[in-house]
Amino acid sequence: MCALLKIENAVKVFDVARGMFGEVRKLRAVDGVSLTLEPGQSLGLVGESGCGKSTLGRLACGLLNPTSGNIELHGKALPRASSRSWARGHIQMVFQDPASSLNPRMKALNSIAEPLVPLGIGMRERRKKSEEMLDLVGLAGMGDRYPHEFSGGQRQRIAIARALITHPEVIVCDEPVSALDASVQAQILNLLREVQERFSLSYLFISHDLCVVGFMCQHISVMYLGQFVESAPAAKLFQGPAHPSSEALLAAMPEGEQVWKKGSQPDRLRPILNGELPSPLDPPTGCRFHPRCPKAMEICARLAPQWHEIEPGWQARCHLYDNEDK
């Protein structure tokens, strides 16, 4: 089976200037990332703020062009961001803040129909499809309202309807519930799961919240300073993560003191991280996580770790597993 979305060694570099006349420095927001999204799969991307998740999501749907690397949809190279009309029918995006992603001067029906305009679909057909999408997301009869007349959760439903109107196969969800109250979050997540089942969608689901990703995704990749450090089935990751960065994310979950089985002894998850997230303009040498890692060794500061297979389908980039491969 051909992968629906495939990213190989993607790199995205931004030029960042210091002051008005300062030197231009290179920020590697995404640094050699690869992933494969299969039909009907939900793949979660998690990590701290500033780790490159959203940049990767924009690369995946063609809103940004990679500095290097390959991005393929159905085995075909994703077109440049300036000419991606072919991709619009296959991949769409739901953003974190629905208020800023909707035009305040456009009524809901017109906002939902907007992705159909470049596809050459007539006005009557666009309106019909928009009304169907509004009904699907639970907002039937509200199409003539403006964004400010809706609640935050309702605006996100409009954004989901807009993403669905081209009947895409992939939707990139970039923190789609982080700006919403907890009760509304549950409603939106349930809606996303319902439409996924109905339309056989694949999700690239981006979040800093492992609880949300665990609810939505079968597989999770953990990102740190532009690189993946662990990729695992969701059940395996929650049972016992292989990388210390993943442990820290689990420890930050609201449940607090998760307990799982490692070997025959239950371990309480309480990793202590040192310091703040380093600047992506000047990432640490060796393992990028080593300045904050409670399990760091001398080699971690000198050499970047390689990928190690923990189990089939479960890999970690960590020196803790160097001897296990020999």
LOROMAR-530822 format. One record per residue (C-alpha): x, y, z negated; residue in one letter. Coordinates in steps of 0.05 Angstrom, whole numbers, plus 32768, in hexadecimal, padded with zeros to 4 digits. Layout:
N
XYZa/...
# end
This chain:
326
800080008000m/801B80458014c/802280767FDAa/7FEE80AE7FDCl/801F80E37FC3l/806A80D87FC0k/809F81087FA7i/80E880F87FAEe/8121811F7F8Dn/80F9815F7F8Da/8120819E7F79v/810481E47F71k/8134821D7F64v/811F82647F55f/814B82A17F59d/814982C87F18v/8168830D7F13a/8181832D7ED2r/816983757ECFg/816383A47F0Bm/81AB839A7F23f/81BC835A7F00g/81D8831B7F1Ee/81A982E97F3Cv/81A982A67F18r/818C82637F2Dk/815482447F05l/814981FB7F15r/810181F47EFFa/80FB81AE7F1Dv/813C81877F23d/813C81457F49g/80F6812B7F37v/80D680EF7F59s/809180D27F50l/805D80A77F74t/801280AF7F6El/7FE880747F85e/7F9F80787F9Dp/7F6F807D7F62g/7FA880877F30q/7FAD80BD7EFAs/7FF580D07EEDl/800380FD7EB1g/803B81307EADl/804B81467E66v/808081727E46g/808C81B27E21e/807B81F57E3Es/80B0820B7E70g/80C681C47E83c/80B081CB7ECCg/806E81A57ECCk/804581DB7EEEs/807B81E97F21t/807B819F7F33l/802F81A07F39g/803381DB7F69r/806781B77F92l/803B81797F95a/8000819F7FB2c/802881CB7FE1g/8021820E7FBEl/806D82107FB8l/80A281F77FE7n/80D981CB7FCAp/812081E47FCDt/8133819C7FDFs/811581577FDCg/80DA81367FFFn/808F813A7FF1i/8061810D8018e/80168105801Al/7FFE80C5803Ch/804580BA8054g/804580FD8078k/807081378062a/8048816C803Dl/804681AC8068p/806681ED8052r/803E82188022a/8031824B805As/801182178088s/7FEF81E2805Dr/7FA981E1807Cs/7FB08196808Aw/7FBF81888041a/7F8381B08026r/7F5381788037g/7F7E81458012h/7F9881687FD3i/7F7D819F7FA7q/7F8F81BF7F64m/7F6981D17F24v/7F8D82087EFDf/7F9482157EB2q/7F6D82577EB0d/7F2D82547ED9p/7F21829F7ECFa/7F6182B27EF3s/7F58827E7F2As/7F1282977F3El/7F0882D87F63n/7EDF83057F35p/7EBD83267F71r/7EA582E47F8Fm/7E6682BE7F7Ak/7E6F82777F63a/7E5582597FA5l/7E8682827FCEn/7EC082707FA0s/7EB082267FA6i/7EAA822B7FF2a/7EEC82507FFBe/7F178212800Ap/7EE982018044l/7EF482438069v/7F3982308087p/7F1B81ED809Dl/7EEB821080CCg/7EAA81FA80AAi/7E6E822880B7g/7E4D82548083m/7E0D822B807Cr/7E3381EA8073e/7E62820C8041r/7E2782248017r/7E0681DF8019k/7E4581BC8002k/7E5181F17FCCs/7E0B81E67FB0e/7E18819B7FAFe/7E5981A47F89m/7E3881D37F56l/7E03819F7F49d/7E39816A7F42l/7E5D81917F0Bv/7E1D81A27EE5g/7E1281EA7EFCl/7DD881E27F2Ca/7DB682237F3Eg/7DEE82507F23m/7E12825D7F64g/7DFF82A77F6Ad/7E2182BA7F28r/7E6582DA7F22y/7E9E82BC7EFAp/7E9582EB7EBEh/7E4E82D07EB6e/7E67828B7EA6f/7E89826E7E68s/7ED082547E6Bg/7EB9820C7E71g/7E88821E7EA8q/7EBE82437ECFr/7EEA82057ECCq/7EAF81DD7EE7r/7EAD820E7F22i/7EF782047F2Ca/7EEE81B97F2Di/7EB581C07F5Fa/7EE181EA7F8Br/7F1881B67F88a/7EE7817F7F9Al/7EC581A07FD5i/7EF8818A8009t/7EF281427FEFh/7F3C813D7FDFp/7F6080FD7FCCe/7F8E811F7F9Av/7F8081557F67i/7FB881757F40v/7F9D818A7EFCc/7FCA81BE7EDBd/7FB781C27E91e/7F6D81C37EA5p/7F5281C37E5Dv/7F8781E67E34s/7F6282297E36a/7F21820A7E1El/7F0381F97DDAd/7F0981B17DC3a/7EBF81A07DCFs/7EC181BE7E15v/7F03819A7E23q/7EE081577E19a/7EA8816A7E49q/7ED9817F7E80i/7F0481417E77l/7EC781147E7Bn/7EB1813A7EBAl/7EF6812F7ED9l/7EF280E47ECBr/7EAC80E07EE7e/7EBE81027F29v/7EFE80D87F2Dq/7ED580987F2Be/7EA180B37F5Br/7ED280CB7F90f/7F0D809C7F83s/7F3B80D67F74l/7F8380D57F5Fs/7F9981077F2Ay/7FDC81267F1Cl/7FCB813D7ED6f/7FF881717EB5i/7FF481807E6Bs/801D818C7E2Dh/7FE981667E05d/7FF5811B7E02l/7FAF810F7DE6c/7F90812B7E26v/7FC081077E54v/7FB680C67E2Fg/7F6B80CB7E39f/7F7180DA7E83m/7FAE80B47E9Ec/7FC6806D7EA7q/800F80827EAFh/803680BB7E8Fi/807780DE7EA2s/809981097E6Ev/80BE81477E87m/80F6816F7E66y/811A81AB7E84l/8108819A7ECBg/8115814F7EC9q/80EE81107EB7f/810980EE7E79v/80D680B57E73e/80A280967EA0s/807580617E82a/802F80437E81p/8005806D7E50a/7FF980327E22a/804380237E1Dk/8055806C7E0Fl/802380727DD7f/8038802F7DBAq/808080447DB5g/80A480777DE2p/80EA80687DFBa/810580AF7DFEh/810E80DD7DC1p/80ED81167DE6s/80AE80EC7DEFs/80B080DB7DA5e/80B181257D95a/807481317DC1l/804F80F97D9El/806181147D5Aa/804381577D6Ea/7FFF81387D7Bm/7FC7814D7D4Bp/7FC581077D2De/800A81197D11g/802780D97CF4e/801C80A47D29q/8032805E7D18v/804380277D49w/80687FE57D4Bk/80B07FE37D60k/80C87F9C7D5Cg/80AA7F807D1Cs/80AF7FC07CF2q/807D7FF97CF6p/80A0803C7D00d/8084807F7CEDr/808D80B37D23l/80AE80F17D05r/80E781087D32p/8106814B7D1Fi/811B81777D59l/815481A87D52n/814D81EF7D6Cg/8124820A7DA6e/811C81F47DEEl/815C82097E13p/8156823B7E4Ds/814D82197E91p/817D824D7EACl/81B5822D7E83d/81A281E47E75p/81CF81BB7E47p/8205818E7E65t/81FC81437E62g/81B781307E49c/818D816F7E49r/816981597E0Af/81A7814B7DE0h/81AC818E7DBBp/8168817F7D9Br/816981347D98c/816C81137D53p/818B80D57D73k/81C180F97D9Da/820580D87DA5m/824880F47DBBe/823E80DB7E02i/81FC81017E08c/822081447E0Ca/8250812C7E42r/822A81017E72l/81E481057E8Fa/81C080C37E81p/81A880957EB8q/816380767EBEw/815B80357E98h/812280047EA1e/81027FF37E5Ei/80CE7FC67E7Ee/80B27FC27EC5p/809180057ED3g/80B080257E95w/80F1804D7E9Bq/8116807D7E6Ea/815180AB7E7Ar/817980A37E3Ac/81BE808B7E22h/819D80627DEBl/8193802B7E1Fy/81D8802B7E3Fd/81EF7FEB7E1En/81AE7FC77E2Be/81BA7FC77E76d/81FE7FA57E70k/
# end
